[in-house]
């Protein structure tokens, strides 16, 4: 997770937490609430606007609002909007038919690809609405660990199955 991805997530969470307030929220207000640097936040919000996650209003009383309901925005969408594709490193794809140039290269390329897929899946499983609930203490006893969260059971099982498969050498 990059700083940009973290800041974008925090900015949209702030907008979601205050979505019932009248009118758009200024960049200054978001920066104040989140402690994020305003010049950097302006760049991030422009990228989020380009991705269709926020809408803006110019002029007096201007600012930003969410373009969709918080329940329709995932952490993966936010991170992808500012960082591009969610991957575990930029190492390329495994070669076909075992044609690798260096020892262990294909095996590790495959692992990094699987890790990236798990990261994407995991981030897609969390919506901004869930983050609002957690911020407000509605689900204070739950953790973000999907192995303890009933709603994210399939993600954790998929990760566990892959880990077990890797440990068995499959």
KEMIKOL-533618 format. One record per atom (N, C-alpha, C, CB): residue in one letter; z, y, x. Coordinates in pm, whole numbers, plus 50000, padded with zeros to 5 digits. Glycine has a CB too. Layout:
<recs>
- A,Z,Y,X
...
</recs>
This chain:
<recs>
- X,50000,49882,50085
- X,50000,50000,50000
- X,50000,50123,50089
- X,50123,50000,49903
- X,49908,50211,50063
- X,49900,50334,50142
- X,49989,50442,50081
- X,49754,50383,50150
- X,50010,50547,50157
- X,50084,50662,50107
- X,50011,50722,49988
- X,50103,50768,50217
- X,49878,50728,49996
- X,49798,50782,49883
- X,49822,50700,49756
- X,49647,50781,49919
- X,49823,50568,49769
- X,49845,50482,49654
- X,49984,50502,49595
- X,49826,50338,49692
- X,50083,50515,49682
- X,50220,50540,49637
- X,50230,50675,49567
- X,50318,50534,49755
- X,50175,50780,49628
- X,50181,50913,49569
- X,50108,50918,49435
- X,50121,51016,49665
- X,49992,50854,49427
- X,49915,50853,49302
- X,49996,50783,49193
- X,49779,50782,49322
- X,50060,50673,49227
- X,50141,50599,49129
- X,50259,50684,49083
- X,50191,50467,49189
- X,50322,50753,49176
- X,50436,50839,49141
- X,50392,50956,49053
- X,50504,50891,49268
- X,50276,51014,49083
- X,50226,51127,49004
- X,50194,51083,48862
- X,50099,51187,49070
- X,50126,50970,48846
- X,50093,50923,48711
- X,50217,50877,48636
- X,49992,50810,48717
- X,50313,50821,48707
- X,50438,50785,48641
- X,50507,50910,48588
- X,50532,50709,48739
- X,50505,51018,48664
- X,50564,51144,48618
- X,50493,51194,48493
- X,50556,51250,48729
- X,50359,51189,48492
- X,50285,51231,48372
- X,50320,51142,48253
- X,50132,51228,48398
- X,50333,51013,48277
- X,50366,50920,48169
- X,50507,50944,48115
- X,50353,50775,48218
- X,50600,50973,48205
- X,50738,50998,48163
- X,50749,51122,48075
- X,50827,51013,48285
- X,50654,51215,48091
- X,50658,51342,48017
- X,50540,51356,47922
- X,50661,51459,48114
- X,50476,51245,47885
- X,50354,51254,47805
- X,50377,51310,47665
- X,50290,51119,47794
- X,50498,51304,47614
- X,50525,51357,47479
- X,50555,51506,47478
- X,50640,51282,47418
- X,50559,51567,47595
- X,50579,51712,47602
- X,50447,51781,47570
- X,50632,51755,47743
- X,50453,51898,47506
- X,50328,51965,47466
- X,50248,52017,47586
- X,50360,52081,47371
- X,50119,52003,47577
- X,50028,52059,47677
- X,50025,51982,47807
- X,50065,52199,47705
- X,49931,52019,47892
- X,49918,51954,48023
- X,50031,51993,48118
- X,49784,51989,48086
- X,50049,51912,48221
- X,50152,51936,48322
- X,50085,51992,48446
- X,50230,51805,48355
- X,50137,52102,48497
- X,50078,52163,48617
- X,50105,52079,48741
- X,50133,52306,48637
- X,50018,52097,48840
- X,50036,52027,48968
- X,50171,52066,49027
- X,49921,52060,49067
- X,50208,52192,49013
- X,50336,52240,49065
- X,50452,52163,49001
- X,50351,52392,49038
- X,50447,52142,48869
- X,50553,52068,48800
- X,50562,51924,48850
- X,50530,52069,48649
- X,50447,51859,48865
- X,50446,51721,48913
- X,50504,51716,49054
- X,50303,51663,48911
- X,50464,51812,49138
- X,50515,51816,49276
- X,50666,51836,49277
- X,50446,51930,49356
- X,50715,51924,49191
- X,50860,51948,49183
- X,50935,51824,49138
- X,50889,52064,49088
- X,50886,51757,49036
- X,50953,51639,48981
- X,50955,51522,49078
- X,50884,51596,48852
- X,50846,51507,49152
- X,50830,51389,49237
- X,50865,51411,49383
- X,50690,51341,49228
- X,50874,51538,49424
- X,50900,51568,49564
- X,50778,51548,49653
- X,51012,51482,49614
- X,50661,51542,49592
- X,50537,51523,49668
- X,50480,51657,49711
- X,50434,51445,49584
- X,50412,51661,49827
- X,50354,51787,49874
- X,50237,51830,49783
- X,50305,51773,50020
- X,50245,51951,49731
- X,50148,51998,49633
- X,50002,51994,49682
- X,50182,52138,49593
- X,49970,52039,49805
- X,49828,52036,49847
- X,49771,51893,49847
- X,49814,52097,49988
- X,49849,51797,49894
- X,49806,51658,49897
- X,49795,51602,49755
- X,49903,51572,49982
- X,49889,51641,49670
- X,49891,51598,49531
- X,49767,51647,49458
- X,50018,51648,49461
- X,49723,51769,49487
- X,49601,51822,49425
- X,49480,51734,49456
- X,49574,51966,49472
- X,49468,51691,49581
- X,49358,51602,49621
- X,49367,51468,49547
- X,49360,51579,49774
- X,49486,51415,49539
- X,49507,51286,49473
- X,49473,51295,49325
- X,49653,51238,49491
- X,49517,51401,49259
- X,49488,51418,49116
- X,49338,51434,49091
- X,49563,51537,49061
- X,49267,51497,49182
- X,49121,51507,49169
- X,49056,51370,49176
- X,49064,51599,49277
- X,49104,51285,49267
- X,49052,51148,49277
- X,49084,51070,49150
- X,49110,51075,49401
- X,49204,51087,49096
- X,49243,51019,48972
- X,49160,51068,48854
- X,49393,51040,48945
- X,49126,51196,48855
- X,49038,51251,48751
- X,48900,51189,48762
- X,49030,51405,48762
- X,48849,51179,48884
- X,48718,51117,48906
- X,48713,50973,48860
- X,48682,51126,49051
- X,48826,50904,48866
- X,48834,50765,48823
- X,48860,50752,48673
- X,48944,50693,48900
- X,48875,50866,48605
- X,48896,50863,48460
- X,49038,50830,48418
- X,48804,50766,48400
- X,49134,50846,48508
- X,49273,50815,48474
- X,49349,50936,48421
- X,49345,50759,48595
- X,49303,51056,48458
- X,49365,51179,48407
- X,49254,51274,48363
- X,49456,51247,48516
- X,49292,51368,48277
- X,49203,51477,48238
- X,49272,51606,48278
- X,49171,51475,48083
- X,49193,51709,48302
- X,49251,51836,48344
- X,49208,51949,48252
- X,49212,51868,48489
- X,49290,52053,48252
- X,49260,52176,48181
- X,49278,52290,48280
- X,49351,52194,48052
- X,49180,52375,48288
- X,49187,52487,48382
- X,49255,52608,48318
- X,49047,52525,48430
- X,49291,52702,48404
- X,49342,52831,48357
- X,49489,52831,48323
- X,49265,52874,48240
- X,49528,52939,48253
- X,49668,52956,48213
- X,49708,52840,48123
- X,49690,53092,48142
- X,49820,52780,48152
- X,49866,52666,48074
- X,49791,52539,48107
- X,49853,52695,47927
- X,49717,52542,48217
- X,49639,52426,48257
- X,49722,52324,48332
- X,49524,52469,48343
- X,49659,52213,48361
- X,49726,52107,48433
- X,49659,51975,48403
- X,49874,52102,48397
- X,49737,51868,48407
- X,49683,51733,48391
- X,49756,51658,48281
- X,49693,51656,48521
- X,49682,51568,48214
- X,49737,51474,48119
- X,49673,51338,48147
- X,49713,51520,47970
- X,49738,51233,48103
- X,49680,51100,48118
- X,49557,51090,48028
- X,49785,50989,48082
- X,49453,51025,48078
- X,49330,51009,48001
- X,49341,50892,47902
- X,49212,50987,48094
- X,49433,50802,47927
- X,49454,50686,47840
- X,49603,50664,47823
- X,49386,50558,47898
- X,49637,50577,47733
- X,49776,50541,47710
- X,49833,50475,47836
- X,49790,50446,47587
- X,49961,50496,47867
- X,50023,50430,47982
- X,50013,50277,47976
- X,50169,50470,47991
- X,50005,50222,47858
- X,49993,50076,47846
- X,49854,50026,47886
- X,50023,50033,47702
- X,49759,50117,47900
- X,49622,50081,47937
- X,49590,50112,48083
- X,49523,50154,47847
- X,49688,50160,48157
- X,49667,50195,48298
- X,49752,50103,48384
- X,49702,50346,48326
- X,49689,50032,48476
- X,49762,49940,48564
- X,49781,50003,48702
- X,49689,49805,48575
- X,49879,49950,48774
- X,49899,49997,48911
- X,49776,49968,48996
- X,50023,49929,48973
- X,49705,49859,48969
- X,49584,49829,49045
- X,49477,49936,49024
- X,49529,49692,49004
- X,49463,49985,48902
- X,49365,50090,48875
- X,49400,50218,48949
- X,49356,50117,48724
- X,49528,50250,48952
- X,49573,50372,49020
- X,49546,50362,49170
- X,49724,50396,48995
- X,49589,50252,49230
- X,49572,50234,49374
- X,49424,50231,49412
- X,49642,50104,49421
- X,49344,50158,49334
- X,49200,50151,49361
- X,49133,50287,49352
- X,49133,50054,49265
- X,49181,50371,49260
- X,49121,50503,49241
- X,49132,50591,49365
- X,49186,50573,49123
- X,49240,50574,49440
- X,49261,50661,49557
- X,49237,50590,49690
- X,49400,50716,49554
- X,49244,50456,49691
- X,49230,50380,49815
- X,49104,50295,49823
- X,49349,50292,49833
- X,49034,50280,49711
- X,48921,50189,49709
- X,48969,50047,49681
- X,48844,50194,49841
- X,48885,49949,49709
- X,48921,49811,49676
- X,49052,49768,49741
- X,48810,49716,49719
- X,49129,49690,49666
- X,49258,49639,49714
- X,49231,49512,49794
- X,49358,49611,49595
- X,49251,49521,49924
- X,49228,49407,50013
- X,49342,49398,50112
- X,49092,49419,50087
- X,49358,49281,50171
- X,49458,49262,50277
- X,49385,49270,50410
- X,49535,49124,50262
- X,49345,49389,50449
- X,49270,49409,50572
- X,49121,49411,50545
- X,49303,49300,50673
- X,49046,49463,50637
- X,48901,49475,50622
- X,48835,49383,50724
- X,48854,49623,50642
- X,48846,49252,50697
- X,48801,49154,50795
- X,48672,49085,50754
- X,48907,49052,50816
- X,48619,49116,50638
- X,48498,49051,50592
- X,48528,48921,50519
- X,48406,49024,50707
- X,48423,48850,50483
- X,48435,48724,50410
- X,48422,48607,50507
- X,48328,48715,50299
- X,48479,48493,50470
- X,48464,48374,50554
- X,48316,48335,50568
- X,48545,48255,50496
- X,48280,48283,50682
- X,48142,48240,50705
- X,48114,48113,50626
- X,48117,48217,50855
- X,47988,48092,50598
- X,47947,47972,50525
- X,47936,47853,50620
- X,47813,47995,50454
- X,47960,47734,50569
- X,47941,47608,50642
- X,48019,47602,50773
- X,47795,47588,50669
- X,48131,47670,50784
- X,48215,47661,50903
- X,48154,47723,51027
- X,48245,47520,50930
- X,48055,47808,51011
- X,47991,47871,51127
- X,48073,47991,51172
- X,47845,47913,51094
- X,48179,47965,51247
- X,48267,48072,51294
- X,48243,48096,51442
- X,48415,48037,51268
- X,48255,48221,51481
- X,48233,48257,51620
- X,48355,48230,51708
- X,48194,48402,51630
- X,48473,48239,51650
- X,48595,48224,51729
- X,48692,48128,51661
- X,48663,48360,51749
- X,48772,48063,51741
- X,48868,47965,51692
- X,48960,48025,51584
- X,48952,47913,51808
- X,48972,47956,51474
- X,49063,47996,51367
- X,49013,48108,51278
- X,49191,48036,51425
- X,48899,48166,51311
- X,48851,48284,51239
- X,48828,48256,51091
- X,48722,48333,51302
- X,48758,48148,51060
- X,48727,48119,50919
- X,48852,48090,50837
- X,48632,48000,50910
- X,48945,48015,50896
- X,49069,47983,50824
- X,49143,48111,50789
- X,49158,47889,50909
- X,49159,48198,50885
- X,49234,48322,50860
- X,49158,48417,50768
- X,49264,48393,50992
- X,49027,48425,50778
- X,48950,48509,50686
- X,48972,48461,50543
- X,48800,48506,50721
- X,48976,48331,50524
- X,49003,48276,50391
- X,49141,48312,50341
- X,48987,48126,50393
- X,49240,48305,50429
- X,49377,48340,50391
- X,49386,48488,50354
- X,49476,48308,50506
- X,49326,48575,50434
- X,49333,48720,50404
- X,49264,48749,50271
- X,49266,48803,50518
- X,49156,48678,50243
- X,49088,48695,50115
- X,49178,48654,49999
- X,48957,48614,50113
- X,49249,48542,50014
- X,49342,48495,49911
- X,49457,48594,49892
- X,49398,48356,49947
- X,49510,48646,50001
- X,49620,48743,49993
- X,49573,48867,49917
- X,49670,48783,50137
- X,49454,48916,49946
- X,49400,49032,49875
- X,49385,49004,49726
- X,49264,49072,49934
- X,49338,48885,49691
- X,49323,48848,49551
- X,49459,48845,49481
- X,49254,48711,49538
- X,49561,48793,49549
- X,49696,48791,49490
- X,49751,48933,49473
- X,49792,48708,49578
- X,49725,49019,49570
- X,49771,49158,49559
- X,49705,49225,49438
- X,49740,49238,49689
- X,49573,49209,49425
- X,49501,49269,49311
- X,49558,49217,49179
- X,49350,49240,49320
- X,49573,49087,49170
- X,49624,49026,49047
- X,49764,49076,49015
- X,49624,48873,49060
- X,49848,49083,49116
- X,49986,49127,49097
- X,49991,49272,49050
- X,50065,49111,49227
- X,49914,49359,49112
- X,49914,49500,49073
- X,49851,49520,48935
- X,49839,49584,49177
- X,49756,49436,48897
- X,49697,49444,48763
- X,49797,49402,48656
- X,49573,49357,48755
- X,49899,49326,48694
- X,49994,49276,48595
- X,50099,49379,48555
- X,50062,49153,48648
- X,50102,49494,48621
- X,50199,49599,48589
- X,50129,49721,48532
- X,50280,49637,48714
- X,50175,49763,48413
- X,50119,49884,48353
- X,50211,50003,48377
- X,50096,49863,48201
- X,50154,50119,48359
- X,50232,50242,48370
- X,50341,50245,48263
- X,50140,50367,48358
- X,50313,50189,48145
- X,50414,50184,48038
- X,50536,50103,48083
- X,50354,50124,47908
- X,50512,49992,48154
- X,50624,49913,48205
- X,50705,49993,48307
- X,50574,49781,48268
- X,50637,50071,48389
- X,50708,50152,48488
- X,50790,50260,48420
- X,50608,50215,48587
- X,50740,50314,48310
- X,50816,50413,48232
- X,50943,50346,48178
- X,50730,50471,48114
- X,50928,50227,48120
- X,51046,50156,48068
- X,51148,50132,48178
- X,51004,50021,48006
- X,51103,50088,48293
- X,51194,50061,48405
- X,51261,50189,48454
- X,51119,49993,48522
- X,51185,50298,48456
- X,51240,50427,48500
- X,51349,50476,48405
- X,51129,50531,48510
- X,51332,50446,48279
- X,51428,50490,48178
- X,51543,50392,48159
- X,51358,50511,48047
- X,51540,50283,48236
- X,51648,50186,48229
- X,51635,50087,48116
- X,51777,50257,48217
- X,51522,50088,48044
- X,51505,49995,47933
- X,51506,49851,47979
- X,51375,50025,47859
- X,51462,49829,48100
- X,51459,49694,48154
- X,51533,49693,48288
- X,51312,49643,48171
- X,51647,49755,48289
- X,51721,49773,48414
- X,51761,49642,48478
- X,51845,49855,48388
- X,51778,49536,48399
- X,51820,49409,48456
- X,51705,49328,48514
- X,51890,49327,48353
- X,51581,49370,48485
- X,51467,49301,48541
- X,51433,49357,48677
- X,51346,49311,48447
- X,51377,49273,48760
- X,51330,49320,48889
- X,51179,49319,48887
- X,51384,49231,49005
- X,51117,49376,48988
- X,50973,49374,48999
- X,50924,49244,49060
- X,50924,49491,49080
- X,51015,49151,49088
- X,50978,49020,49141
- X,50925,48937,49026
- X,51100,48950,49211
- X,50795,48904,49028
- X,50738,48834,48914
- X,50796,48695,48891
- X,50591,48822,48931
- X,50859,48635,48991
- X,50917,48503,48972
- X,51036,48508,48878
- X,50958,48443,49107
- X,51092,48627,48856
- X,51204,48641,48763
- X,51163,48708,48634
- X,51317,48718,48828
- X,51038,48747,48622
- X,50991,48817,48503
- X,50905,48724,48420
- X,50913,48944,48542
- X,50943,48703,48297
- X,50872,48611,48209
- X,50728,48655,48185
- X,50945,48598,48076
- X,50705,48786,48173
- X,50571,48835,48142
- X,50474,48819,48259
- X,50578,48979,48101
- X,50522,48797,48377
- X,50435,48784,48494
- X,50439,48644,48552
- X,50475,48884,48600
- X,50473,48546,48468
- X,50493,48409,48514
- X,50369,48350,48578
- X,50537,48323,48401
- X,50251,48373,48519
- X,50130,48310,48573
- X,50097,48363,48712
- X,50013,48334,48479
- X,50123,48490,48738
- X,50096,48546,48870
- X,50183,48479,48975
- X,50119,48697,48870
- X,50312,48464,48944
- X,50400,48405,49044
- X,50367,48259,49067
- X,50546,48419,49002
- X,50331,48186,48961
- X,50296,48046,48978
- X,50171,48031,49062
- X,50277,47980,48844
- X,50072,48121,49040
- X,49949,48115,49120
- X,49979,48139,49266
- X,49847,48216,49070
- X,50067,48234,49295
- X,50102,48263,49434
- X,50176,48145,49494
- X,50187,48391,49445
- X,50267,48085,49417
- X,50344,47973,49465
- X,50253,47853,49491
- X,50454,47936,49366
- X,50160,47827,49396
- X,50067,47716,49415
- X,49987,47733,49543
- X,49974,47704,49296
- X,49940,47854,49571
- X,49861,47879,49692
- X,49947,47861,49816
- X,49802,48020,49689
- X,50072,47908,49811
- X,50161,47892,49926
- X,50187,47745,49953
- X,50294,47966,49904
- X,50211,47669,49846
- X,50235,47526,49863
- X,50112,47457,49917
- X,50278,47462,49731
- X,49995,47497,49867
- X,49871,47438,49911
- X,49848,47466,50059
- X,49754,47491,49829
- X,49877,47589,50102
- X,49860,47626,50242
- X,49956,47548,50331
- X,49881,47775,50261
- X,50079,47530,50282
- X,50177,47460,50366
- X,50144,47312,50380
- X,50317,47475,50307
- X,50068,47259,50282
- X,50027,47119,50290
- X,49898,47104,50369
- X,50009,47060,50151
- X,49837,47217,50407
- X,49714,47213,50485
- X,49590,47198,50401
- X,49720,47102,50583
- X,49600,47226,50271
- X,49484,47215,50181
- X,49402,47340,50185
- X,49528,47187,50038
</recs>
